[in-house]
Amino acid sequence: MAEEQTPVDANELIRLRALVADYETKMTDAAALVARVRHEINNPLAGLLGQAQLLLREELSGKTRERAETIEKLAIRIKEIVGELRQVQTPVAAVNRAEE
Protein backbone atom coordinates (compact mmCIF):
# COMPACT_ATOMS: atom_id res chain seq x y z
CA MET A 1 0.00 0.00 0.00
CA ALA A 2 1.49 3.34 -1.05
CA GLU A 3 1.64 6.04 1.58
CA GLU A 4 -0.33 9.12 0.78
CA GLN A 5 1.90 12.18 0.60
CA THR A 6 0.46 15.37 1.93
CA PRO A 7 1.20 18.54 0.00
CA VAL A 8 3.83 20.75 1.59
CA ASP A 9 2.34 23.83 3.17
CA ALA A 10 3.64 26.95 1.40
CA ASN A 11 4.29 28.67 4.73
CA GLU A 12 6.26 25.67 5.95
CA LEU A 13 8.33 25.70 2.77
CA ILE A 14 9.08 29.40 3.22
CA ARG A 15 10.06 28.77 6.85
CA LEU A 16 12.35 25.89 5.91
CA ARG A 17 14.04 27.89 3.15
CA ALA A 18 14.65 30.75 5.59
CA LEU A 19 16.06 28.29 8.10
CA VAL A 20 18.43 26.82 5.50
CA ALA A 21 19.52 30.32 4.44
CA ASP A 22 20.17 31.21 8.09
CA TYR A 23 22.27 28.09 8.61
CA GLU A 24 24.20 28.76 5.39
CA THR A 25 24.97 32.27 6.64
CA LYS A 26 26.15 30.90 9.98
CA MET A 27 28.31 28.29 8.26
CA THR A 28 29.80 30.94 5.97
CA ASP A 29 30.59 33.09 9.02
CA ALA A 30 32.17 30.08 10.75
CA ALA A 31 34.25 29.34 7.64
CA ALA A 32 35.49 32.94 7.60
CA LEU A 33 36.43 32.64 11.27
CA VAL A 34 38.33 29.42 10.58
CA ALA A 35 40.21 31.17 7.76
CA ARG A 36 41.21 34.03 10.08
CA VAL A 37 42.26 31.62 12.85
CA ARG A 38 44.35 29.60 10.40
CA HIS A 39 46.06 32.75 9.19
CA GLU A 40 46.72 34.04 12.70
CA ILE A 41 48.21 30.71 13.79
CA ASN A 42 50.20 30.05 10.61
CA ASN A 43 52.11 33.34 10.63
CA PRO A 44 53.84 32.97 14.02
CA LEU A 45 54.04 29.21 13.53
CA ALA A 46 56.08 29.66 10.35
CA GLY A 47 58.52 31.86 12.26
CA LEU A 48 58.73 29.40 15.14
CA LEU A 49 59.32 26.43 12.85
CA GLY A 50 61.87 28.34 10.80
CA GLN A 51 63.80 29.39 13.90
CA ALA A 52 63.81 25.83 15.25
CA GLN A 53 65.12 24.53 11.93
CA LEU A 54 67.83 27.20 11.80
CA LEU A 55 68.82 26.33 15.36
CA LEU A 56 69.10 22.66 14.40
CA ARG A 57 71.69 23.59 11.74
CA GLU A 58 74.00 24.80 14.48
CA GLU A 59 76.26 22.72 16.65
CA LEU A 60 74.29 22.05 19.82
CA SER A 61 74.75 20.02 22.96
CA GLY A 62 72.71 16.82 23.18
CA LYS A 63 70.07 18.23 25.54
CA THR A 64 69.73 21.48 23.58
CA ARG A 65 69.40 19.57 20.30
CA GLU A 66 66.66 17.38 21.82
CA ARG A 67 64.77 20.48 22.90
CA ALA A 68 65.09 22.11 19.47
CA GLU A 69 63.92 18.87 17.81
CA THR A 70 60.94 18.75 20.18
CA ILE A 71 60.04 22.33 19.25
CA GLU A 72 60.31 21.45 15.56
CA LYS A 73 58.17 18.29 15.92
CA LEU A 74 55.47 20.11 17.87
CA ALA A 75 55.43 23.00 15.40
CA ILE A 76 55.01 20.54 12.53
CA ARG A 77 52.18 18.84 14.43
CA ILE A 78 50.41 22.18 14.89
CA LYS A 79 50.94 22.97 11.20
CA GLU A 80 49.27 19.68 10.22
CA ILE A 81 46.32 20.30 12.55
CA VAL A 82 45.85 23.81 11.21
CA GLY A 83 46.06 22.39 7.68
CA GLU A 84 43.14 20.09 8.47
CA LEU A 85 41.02 23.15 9.23
CA ARG A 86 41.08 23.96 5.51
CA GLN A 87 38.42 21.27 5.05
CA VAL A 88 35.89 23.19 7.15
CA GLN A 89 36.85 26.51 5.63
CA THR A 90 34.70 26.02 2.51
CA PRO A 91 31.30 27.63 3.11
CA VAL A 92 28.39 25.18 2.96
CA ALA A 93 26.53 27.33 0.40
CA ALA A 94 29.43 26.92 -2.04
CA VAL A 95 29.42 23.16 -1.52
CA ASN A 96 25.65 23.00 -2.05
CA ARG A 97 25.89 25.01 -5.28
CA ALA A 98 28.70 22.78 -6.54
CA GLU A 99 26.59 19.68 -5.96
CA GLU A 100 23.61 21.01 -7.94
N, C-alpha and C positions, 0 to 999 in steps of 0.2 A: 504494500500500500504506500503510495507516494505521499509525503508530507505536504500539506498545503502551506505555501509560503505567503506570508502576509506582506502587503506592500509596505515599503519603507515610508514612514511619515516624513514629509518634506521638512518639518521643523527639526526632527531628529537628525536628518541628513545635514542640515545646516549646522546644527550643534556639533556633530561629529567632525565636519570639515573644519570648523573653527578650532576644535580641540586639537586636531592634527596640525593645523597651522601654528597653534600656540606651542605645541611640543617641538615642531621643526624650528621655531624661533629659539626656544630654549636650547635645543641641541646645537644650533649654529652659534649661539652665545658661548656654550660650553666648549665647542671646538675652537673658538677664537681665544678663550682663556687658556686652553691647552697649548695653543701655538705660542702665546706670550710666555707661559711658564717654561716651555721647552727652550725658547730663545734666552730667557733670563738665566736658566741653568746652564745652557750650553756655552755661553760666553765665558763665565769664570771657570767652567770646567775645562775648556780648551786651554786656558792659561795654566791651570793646575797640572793638567796632564803633560803639557809641554815642558813645564818646569821640572816635573819629576823625571821626564825622559832625558832632559839635559843634564840633570844631576847624576843620572845613572851612567852617563858617558864619562864622568869623572872618576878618578881613583878614590874609592871610599873604603872605610873600614867595614868589616863584615856586618856589624850591627847596623851601621848607617845605611849600607846597601840594602839590607833586609827591609829597613823602614821605607826607603825610597821605592823599593819594589812593591811594598804593600800599598803605598800611596798610588802608584801607577795602576796596580790591579783594581783597587777600589774605584779609581777614576774611570777606568775602562768599564767597570760594572755599571756605574752610574750612567755613563754614555749609552750603554746598551739599553738600559731601562728607559731612559729619556727617548731613545730611538723608537722604542715600542709605542710610545705615546702618539707617534705619527699616525698610527692606525685609527685612533679615535679623533684625530684632528679634522677629518673630512666631514663636513656638515651632512646631516641625514637627508636634507632636502636635495643636495647634489647627488647622493647615492640613489634616492628614489627616482630622480629625473633620469639618471643613467640607466636604470632598470626598465624604464618605460619604452 
